[in-house]
Amino acid sequence: MPEAPVRVVVADDQQVVREGLVALLGLIDGIEVVGSAGDGAEALELVAAGAVDVVLMDLRMPVMDGVQATARIAAQYPEVAVLVLTTYADDESIALALRAGARGYLTKDAGRVEIGAALRATAAGQSTFDAEVSRKLIAGLASTPVPRNDGLTARESEVLKLIARGLSNAEIAELLFIGEATVKTHINNTFAKIGARHRAEAVRYAYRHGLAEA
């Protein structure tokens, strides 16, 4: 049986960009655009209507910007992922988006293949960042590790390190010679102990506390 397509809402206030993204995503196998929005409020309405896996979110929009919309979606519809696609890659924009709950961050230099892969990864619960954003995250979070008092076991710390390397649950299971269900249990326990809601927050925690390779 073929896998169900990733259902995507495109949110961008520039009509030509929005329509271009819709057309671009229509060329990618396994991606289905189920709606488009000109601002964050419209994106939130489309998410509320259901049948959405990922919102491809611009940041700077009228009425409700992408950061506000991301925070609302993360709080009210945690099963829906937000992948930021924006012109801006400054530290403040990245920090605001990730604190709001975005699970990935790309700049508009990204091509069709990269966007498609990021949408699929984000829908699967993984975090995805383009190279420039990754460098900024590493520079900002890995320079001065913060002391830990999280109660993680050795195995949970190991799993967190592998998450920070971008490995999927299946890849972690194979590397550690354990079942995928066991990996999920370790991840659930780890997230509860460090207060992470999703992989993006776990990755930031790992870098901030010296559990990831710079």
N, C-alpha and C positions, 0 to 999 in steps of 0.2 A: 504493500500500500504506500503511495507517495505521501510524504509529510505534508501537513497542512501549511499553507503559506503564512508568512508573518504579515499580520494585518497592521498597516501603518497609517497614521494621520500625519500630514505635513502641515506645519505651522510656520508661516513666514509672511510678514506684512507687505513685502514687495511682490506684486502680482506676477511679474515676469519671472522672478526667481521661483515663486511657488509653483507656477504652471510648468516651469522647466524641470523642477524636481519631480513633480508628478509624472511627467513624461519620461524622465530618466528612470525612475523607479519602475515604471511599467515595462521596461526592457529587461529587468532583472528577474531571473527565475526564482520562484519561491517567495516573492514579495508582492503583496497586494495592497494598493492604496485604497483605503476605505473612506477617506475624506480629506479635505484641506481647509485650513483656517487662516484668516488674516491677522489674528491676534490671539493672545493667550486665553481670553474668555471664550472665543469660538472653539478653540482646541479643547477646553474643559467641557464644553457642551457636547462635543463629539465623543469624548471619552465617556461621559455620563450616559450616552446613548448605548454604549456597549460595543462588543466585538472589535476591540482594539488591543493590540499587543504592545506596540511601541509608538510614541509620539516623536517625530523628528522635529526638534524644537529650535527655532531661532531665539535669540535672547532679547534683542531690543525691538519691541513692538508696541504699538499704542494700546490703549484701553487697559490691558493687563499684559505686562511684559513676560518674557519667557521664564525668568526666575520665579516670579509669583505663581505662574501657571504650574511650573514644575513642583513647587512646594505643595500646592493644592492637590495635584495629581498624586504625589507621593503619600500625602496624608489620607486622602479619601479613596484612592484607587491603587493601592500598593502593588496589585498584580500587573499594572500597566507600567512599562519602563519608559523613561525619557532619555533620548539620545540627542544631545545638543549639536546643532550644526550652525555655526556662526562665523562671521568675519573676524570676531575678536578673540585673541588668545592672550590677553593681558592677565596678570596674576589675579586681579580683583574679579574679573568676569569668571575665570575658572573657579575660584574659591566660592563665589556666590552660587554658581550653578551646582557645584558638588554638595555644598551645604544644604541646598534646597532639595537634593535627592536625585539629581541626574546620575544615571548609571554609565554614561559615556560622554565624550566630548571630542568633536571633530571641528576643524575649520573648513571653510568653503573652498579650500584648495584640494580637498579630498575628491577622488575620482569615483566613478560608478562602482568599480570593484570594491574599493575600500568602504564605501557607504553601504553597499549590500552586505559585505562581511560583518560590518559593525552592527547593522540592524539585526542580523541573524544571531550574532553573539549576545547582543543586549537582550533580545527576546528570550534567549536561553539562560539568562541570569548572570552572564559574564559582564565584566567591565571592559570598556574599550576606549582608548585614547590615541590620538594621532601622535606622531613622533615629537612634535614641538611641545604639545601639552604634557606628554610623559616626561620630557626633560625638565619642564618647569615644576612638575609635581615632585620629581626626585630631588631637584635642587632645593625646593622649599621644605621638604619633609625629611630628607635623609641627612641633612647637614648636622643637626643636633638631636640625636635620639632622646626621647623622653623616658624617664624611668618607668618601669612597668610594675603594676600590682594587680594583675588581672586573673590570677589563678589558673592560667592555661596549663594543661598538662604538656609533657614533651611532645606527644603525638599531635595535640591540637596546635601547638606552635609550629610543628613541621608542616601540617596541613595549611596553616595560614601563610607560611613562607611560599608554598607552592601556588596558592591562590594569587599571591602578589606577583608571581612569575607569569601569571596569565593562564595557568593550566585549568582545564575543565575537570569536572568531577570524575569522568571516565579516565582521563589521563592521570589524575592523582591516584585513583584506585590501582591502575596498572603499575605505576611507579612504586607504590608502597606495598603491593601484593595483598591488597585487601579488597573487600567487596565495595561496589559503588554505594550500596545502602549504608555501609559503615562510614564511608566518606561523608555522606549527607548528615549522619548523626554527629560526627566530629564538627562539621561546619555549623550545624545548628547550635551545638554546645558552645563553640567558639564565638559565634555571633552574639549569643546571649551574654557571654562573659565580658565581651569588649563593647557591647552596646551598638553593634553594627546592624543595620537593616538590610543591607545588600552588599554585593561584592565590592562596589566602589568604595564604600566606607571601610570595609575590611582592608582593602589595599592601602588606603590612606593611613589606617592605624598601623599596618605593618611597617610602612616607611617611617612613620613618626617615631616608632618604638624600636627601630633598628632590627626589624625582623625580615627585611627584604634587601636584596642585592641592589646597590646603587648602580 
